[in-house]
């Protein structure tokens, strides 16, 4: 037990887990797991946990995580945790995560989370995680968040990109390689916030290999936001291998924003191996967009190995455009390892879906809806 380096604990939906349980867990980590390099702790919807429990856990392990390289923490949907508990926990971690390479934090469905709480979180990370190269932050359904949060994250990403992290020698600062952000159903985020975030991603493109952005049902986002994103991440100097974009149910987005985006992807992101796009429930997405995706993007990306496309409920896309998409995918079937296409509740006929399955049957992982 003392030599354990990797630990995964899943207590999701366990109301029996209390603040005292966290204190005991922290004590055990303190005494027996000082060589721990990877910790995955899922406390989603554990409503027996409160701020006091988070503070107690932080007090127990605050100086024992210096060998930790990978930390995943899910505190989503907890009704008895407040901003003070999150602040206390991460203030304990400050300056004790100096070897951390990968951080994943989920605070989804936490209505107490506000912009100032994200600022405090980032201040605790900035300067204390110089080796961080992969960051995943889940704020979906945190409806109090505004454009200020993307701006706060943008400043942090820029600091990491330009080696400007406070109190750390420049040669110790590692650039970010993976950025994964979820803002689904954060209704107050607009094109302004996305513009700031997009600009900072553009500053990081020389090192980034993976970008994942989820804005499902952010209904204030428009074509201007999509175009700004594409102009920044589709840089000629990039190493991007994995791109996930979710604009499903962003009802102000149409062909006007999507078509230039697809064209930029095809002409600039030549290193892409994995591409996942969701534009479901957008009534203004038509054949022109799907043809652009097929001809301007997929046909030109020669290294694709994994594809996921969702156009659920897009009733203005015809069978002929769908066939064009399948033809483009057919060009990559020898290299493609996984292909998932979902046009559920659309105007695409079952006959065409069956034909697509037969045409792409050589792909080992194939899912067509």
C-alpha positions as CSV (number, residue, x, y, z in Angstrom):
1,X,0.0,0.0,0.0
2,X,2.8,2.4,0.8
3,X,4.3,2.0,-2.7
4,X,1.0,2.7,-4.5
5,X,1.5,5.3,-7.2
6,X,-2.0,5.3,-8.9
7,X,-5.3,5.5,-7.1
8,X,-8.9,5.8,-8.4
9,X,-11.8,6.3,-6.1
10,X,-15.4,6.7,-7.4
11,X,-18.0,7.7,-4.8
12,X,-20.4,9.3,-7.3
13,X,-23.9,9.6,-5.9
14,X,-22.9,8.2,-2.5
15,X,-24.7,10.3,0.1
16,X,-23.1,8.3,2.9
17,X,-19.8,10.0,2.1
18,X,-19.5,12.8,4.6
19,X,-17.0,15.5,5.5
20,X,-15.6,13.2,8.1
21,X,-15.1,10.6,5.4
22,X,-13.0,13.0,3.5
23,X,-10.9,13.8,6.6
24,X,-10.2,10.1,7.2
25,X,-9.4,9.7,3.5
26,X,-7.0,12.6,3.6
27,X,-5.3,11.2,6.7
28,X,-4.8,7.8,4.9
29,X,-3.3,9.6,1.9
30,X,-1.0,11.5,4.2
31,X,0.3,8.5,6.0
32,X,0.4,5.7,3.4
33,X,0.4,7.2,-0.1
34,X,3.2,9.6,-0.1
35,X,4.5,8.2,-3.4
36,X,1.2,8.8,-5.2
37,X,1.6,10.1,-8.7
38,X,-2.0,9.9,-9.9
39,X,-5.2,10.5,-8.0
40,X,-8.7,10.3,-9.5
41,X,-11.4,11.2,-7.0
42,X,-15.0,11.3,-8.0
43,X,-17.3,13.0,-5.5
44,X,-20.1,13.9,-7.9
45,X,-23.5,14.3,-6.2
46,X,-22.1,13.4,-2.8
47,X,-24.5,15.6,-0.8
48,X,-23.1,14.6,2.6
49,X,-19.9,16.5,1.8
50,X,-19.7,20.2,3.0
51,X,-17.1,23.0,3.1
52,X,-15.7,21.7,6.4
53,X,-15.0,18.3,4.9
54,X,-13.2,19.8,1.9
55,X,-11.1,22.0,4.2
56,X,-10.2,19.0,6.4
57,X,-9.2,17.0,3.4
58,X,-7.0,19.8,2.2
59,X,-5.4,20.2,5.6
60,X,-4.4,16.5,5.6
61,X,-2.8,16.4,2.2
62,X,-1.7,20.0,1.6
63,X,2.0,19.2,1.6
64,X,1.9,15.6,0.5
65,X,1.1,16.0,-3.2
66,X,4.5,17.2,-4.4
67,X,5.1,13.9,-6.4
68,X,1.6,14.1,-7.9
69,X,1.6,14.3,-11.7
70,X,-2.0,13.6,-12.5
71,X,-5.1,14.9,-10.5
72,X,-8.7,14.4,-11.4
73,X,-11.3,15.8,-9.1
74,X,-15.1,15.8,-9.7
75,X,-17.1,17.9,-7.2
76,X,-20.1,18.4,-9.5
77,X,-23.7,18.7,-8.3
78,X,-22.9,18.8,-4.6
79,X,-25.6,20.8,-2.8
80,X,-23.8,21.5,0.4
81,X,-20.5,22.8,-1.0
82,X,-20.0,26.5,-1.5
83,X,-17.4,28.8,-3.0
84,X,-15.7,29.0,0.3
85,X,-15.1,25.2,0.4
86,X,-13.5,25.2,-3.1
87,X,-11.4,28.2,-2.2
88,X,-10.2,26.6,1.0
89,X,-9.3,23.3,-0.8
90,X,-7.2,24.9,-3.5
91,X,-5.5,27.4,-1.2
92,X,-4.2,24.4,0.7
93,X,-2.9,22.9,-2.5
94,X,-1.1,26.1,-3.6
95,X,2.6,25.7,-4.0
96,X,2.3,21.9,-3.4
97,X,1.4,20.8,-6.9
98,X,4.7,21.8,-8.5
99,X,5.1,18.5,-10.3
100,X,1.6,18.4,-11.6
101,X,1.4,17.7,-15.4
102,X,-2.4,17.0,-15.8
103,X,-5.3,18.6,-14.0
104,X,-9.0,17.8,-14.4
105,X,-11.6,19.7,-12.3
106,X,-15.3,19.4,-12.7
107,X,-17.7,21.8,-11.0
108,X,-20.7,21.2,-13.2
109,X,-24.2,22.0,-11.9
110,X,-22.7,24.1,-9.1
111,X,-24.9,27.2,-9.1
112,X,-22.7,28.9,-6.4
113,X,-19.8,29.1,-8.8
114,X,-19.2,32.7,-9.9
115,X,-16.5,34.5,-11.9
116,X,-14.6,35.6,-8.8
117,X,-14.4,32.0,-7.6
118,X,-12.8,31.0,-10.9
119,X,-10.3,33.9,-10.5
120,X,-9.3,32.6,-7.1
121,X,-8.9,29.1,-8.5
122,X,-6.7,30.3,-11.3
123,X,-4.6,32.5,-8.9
124,X,-3.9,29.4,-6.9
125,X,-2.8,27.5,-10.0
126,X,-0.7,30.3,-11.5
127,X,2.8,30.0,-10.1
128,X,2.2,26.7,-8.3
129,X,1.8,24.4,-11.3
130,X,4.7,25.3,-13.6
131,X,4.8,21.8,-15.2
132,X,1.1,21.7,-16.1
133,X,0.6,20.7,-19.7
134,X,-2.9,19.4,-19.7
135,X,-5.9,21.2,-18.1
136,X,-9.6,20.2,-18.2
137,X,-12.2,22.4,-16.5
138,X,-15.9,21.5,-16.5
139,X,-18.2,24.4,-15.7
140,X,-21.3,23.2,-17.5
141,X,-24.6,24.4,-16.0
142,X,-22.8,27.0,-13.8
143,X,-25.3,29.6,-15.0
144,X,-23.9,32.5,-12.9
145,X,-20.7,32.5,-15.0
146,X,-20.2,35.4,-17.4
147,X,-17.7,36.5,-20.1
148,X,-15.4,37.3,-17.2
149,X,-14.5,33.7,-16.7
150,X,-13.3,33.1,-20.3
151,X,-11.2,36.3,-19.9
152,X,-9.7,35.0,-16.7
153,X,-8.8,31.7,-18.3
154,X,-7.4,33.5,-21.4
155,X,-5.0,35.5,-19.3
156,X,-3.8,32.4,-17.6
157,X,-3.3,30.6,-20.9
158,X,-1.3,33.5,-22.3
159,X,0.9,33.6,-19.2
160,X,1.7,29.9,-19.6
161,X,2.3,30.4,-23.3
162,X,4.8,33.2,-22.9
163,X,6.4,31.8,-19.7
164,X,5.2,34.6,-17.6
165,X,4.1,32.5,-14.6
166,X,4.8,34.4,-11.4
167,X,7.8,33.4,-9.1
168,X,8.9,30.6,-11.4
169,X,12.1,30.5,-13.4
170,X,11.3,30.6,-17.1
171,X,13.0,27.3,-17.9
172,X,10.8,25.5,-15.4
173,X,7.5,26.6,-17.1
174,X,6.1,24.0,-19.5
175,X,3.7,25.1,-22.3
176,X,0.2,23.8,-22.4
177,X,-0.4,20.9,-24.8
178,X,-4.0,20.2,-24.0
179,X,-6.9,22.5,-23.1
180,X,-10.4,21.1,-22.5
181,X,-13.2,23.4,-21.4
182,X,-16.9,22.8,-20.9
183,X,-19.3,25.7,-20.6
184,X,-22.5,24.0,-21.8
185,X,-25.6,25.9,-20.9
186,X,-23.7,28.8,-19.4
187,X,-26.3,31.3,-20.8
188,X,-24.4,34.5,-20.0
189,X,-21.3,33.7,-22.1
190,X,-21.3,35.7,-25.3
191,X,-19.1,36.3,-28.4
192,X,-17.0,38.7,-26.3
193,X,-15.9,36.0,-23.9
194,X,-15.4,33.5,-26.7
195,X,-13.3,36.1,-28.6
196,X,-10.9,36.6,-25.6
197,X,-10.6,32.8,-25.1
198,X,-10.1,32.2,-28.8
199,X,-7.3,34.9,-28.9
200,X,-5.5,33.2,-26.1
201,X,-5.7,29.8,-27.8
202,X,-4.2,31.4,-30.8
203,X,-1.3,32.4,-28.7
204,X,-0.8,28.8,-27.6
205,X,-1.1,27.1,-31.0
206,X,2.6,26.4,-31.3
207,X,2.4,23.9,-28.4
208,X,-1.2,22.8,-28.3
209,X,-2.0,19.3,-29.5
210,X,-5.5,19.0,-28.1
211,X,-8.4,21.4,-27.9
212,X,-11.8,20.5,-26.6
213,X,-14.5,23.3,-26.3
214,X,-18.1,22.5,-25.3
215,X,-20.6,25.4,-25.6
216,X,-23.8,23.3,-25.9
217,X,-26.8,25.5,-25.5
218,X,-24.9,28.8,-25.0
219,X,-27.6,30.6,-26.8
220,X,-26.0,34.0,-27.0
221,X,-23.1,32.8,-29.2
222,X,-23.3,33.8,-32.8
223,X,-21.6,33.3,-36.2
224,X,-19.1,36.0,-35.2
225,X,-17.9,33.9,-32.3
226,X,-17.4,30.9,-34.5
227,X,-15.5,32.8,-37.1
228,X,-13.3,34.4,-34.4
229,X,-12.5,30.9,-33.0
230,X,-11.6,29.5,-36.4
231,X,-9.3,32.4,-37.3
232,X,-7.3,31.9,-34.1
233,X,-7.0,28.1,-33.7
234,X,-6.6,27.5,-37.4
235,X,-3.1,28.9,-37.4
236,X,-0.5,28.0,-40.0
237,X,2.0,27.2,-37.2
238,X,0.2,24.5,-35.2
239,X,0.7,21.0,-34.0
240,X,-3.0,20.3,-33.3
241,X,-3.9,16.6,-33.4
242,X,-7.2,16.5,-31.6
243,X,-10.1,18.9,-31.9
244,X,-13.5,18.8,-30.3
245,X,-16.0,21.6,-30.8
246,X,-19.6,21.5,-29.5
247,X,-22.0,24.3,-30.6
248,X,-25.1,22.2,-30.4
249,X,-28.3,24.1,-29.6
250,X,-26.5,27.5,-30.1
251,X,-29.5,28.7,-32.0
252,X,-27.8,31.9,-33.4
253,X,-25.2,29.9,-35.3
254,X,-25.9,29.2,-39.0
255,X,-24.1,28.3,-42.3
256,X,-22.6,31.8,-42.2
257,X,-20.4,30.9,-39.3
258,X,-19.9,27.2,-39.9
259,X,-18.9,27.1,-43.6
260,X,-15.7,29.4,-43.1
261,X,-14.9,27.3,-40.0
262,X,-14.9,24.1,-42.0
263,X,-12.8,25.6,-44.7
264,X,-10.2,26.8,-42.2
265,X,-10.0,23.4,-40.6
266,X,-9.3,21.7,-43.9
267,X,-6.7,24.2,-45.1
268,X,-4.8,24.8,-41.8
269,X,-5.1,21.8,-39.4
270,X,-3.2,19.2,-41.4
271,X,-1.9,17.4,-38.3
272,X,-5.4,16.5,-37.1
273,X,-5.9,12.8,-36.2
274,X,-9.1,13.2,-34.2
275,X,-12.0,15.5,-35.1
276,X,-15.3,15.7,-33.2
277,X,-17.9,18.3,-34.2
278,X,-21.5,18.8,-32.9
279,X,-23.9,21.2,-34.5
280,X,-27.1,19.5,-33.5
281,X,-30.4,21.3,-33.2
282,X,-29.3,24.2,-35.4
283,X,-32.2,25.0,-37.8
284,X,-30.0,27.2,-40.0
285,X,-27.5,24.5,-40.9
286,X,-28.1,23.4,-44.5
287,X,-26.6,21.4,-47.3
288,X,-24.0,24.0,-48.0
289,X,-22.5,23.5,-44.5
290,X,-22.4,19.7,-44.8
291,X,-20.9,19.9,-48.3
292,X,-18.3,22.3,-47.0
293,X,-17.4,19.9,-44.2
294,X,-17.1,17.1,-46.7
295,X,-15.2,18.8,-49.5
296,X,-13.3,21.6,-47.7
297,X,-12.4,19.8,-44.5
298,X,-12.6,16.0,-44.5
299,X,-11.3,15.5,-48.0
300,X,-8.2,17.5,-47.3
301,X,-7.3,16.1,-43.9
302,X,-5.1,13.1,-44.7
303,X,-4.2,12.0,-41.2
304,X,-7.7,11.5,-39.7
305,X,-8.1,8.3,-37.6
306,X,-11.1,9.1,-35.5
307,X,-14.2,11.1,-36.5
308,X,-17.4,12.0,-34.6
309,X,-20.1,14.2,-36.2
310,X,-23.4,15.1,-34.7
311,X,-26.1,16.9,-36.6
312,X,-29.1,15.7,-34.6
313,X,-32.3,17.3,-35.5
314,X,-30.9,19.2,-38.4
315,X,-33.9,18.9,-40.7
316,X,-32.6,21.2,-43.5
317,X,-29.9,18.8,-44.6
318,X,-30.8,16.6,-47.5
319,X,-29.9,13.1,-48.5
320,X,-27.7,14.3,-51.4
321,X,-25.5,16.3,-49.0
322,X,-25.4,13.3,-46.6
323,X,-24.1,11.1,-49.5
324,X,-21.4,13.7,-50.2
325,X,-20.3,13.3,-46.6
326,X,-20.1,9.5,-46.9
327,X,-18.1,9.8,-50.1
328,X,-15.5,12.0,-48.3
329,X,-15.3,9.6,-45.4
330,X,-14.8,6.7,-47.9
331,X,-11.5,8.4,-48.9
332,X,-10.1,7.8,-45.4
333,X,-11.5,4.3,-44.6
334,X,-8.1,2.6,-44.7
335,X,-6.8,5.0,-42.0
336,X,-10.0,5.6,-40.0
337,X,-10.2,3.5,-36.8
338,X,-13.4,5.1,-35.5
339,X,-16.3,6.8,-37.2
340,X,-19.5,8.0,-35.5
341,X,-22.1,9.9,-37.5
342,X,-25.4,10.9,-35.8
343,X,-28.2,12.4,-37.8
344,X,-30.9,11.2,-35.6
345,X,-34.2,13.1,-35.9
346,X,-33.0,14.7,-39.1
347,X,-34.4,14.4,-42.7
348,X,-31.8,11.7,-43.6
349,X,-33.6,8.5,-44.6
350,X,-33.0,5.1,-43.0
351,X,-32.2,3.8,-46.5
352,X,-29.3,6.3,-46.8
353,X,-28.0,5.4,-43.4
354,X,-28.0,1.7,-44.2
355,X,-26.1,2.5,-47.4
356,X,-23.6,4.5,-45.4
357,X,-23.0,1.5,-43.1
358,X,-22.3,-0.8,-46.0
359,X,-20.0,1.7,-47.7
360,X,-17.9,2.3,-44.6
361,X,-18.1,-1.3,-43.2
362,X,-14.3,-1.7,-43.3
363,X,-13.9,0.8,-40.4
364,X,-13.5,-1.2,-37.2
365,X,-15.5,1.1,-35.0
366,X,-18.5,2.4,-36.9
367,X,-21.7,3.9,-35.5
368,X,-24.2,5.5,-37.8
369,X,-27.6,6.9,-36.5
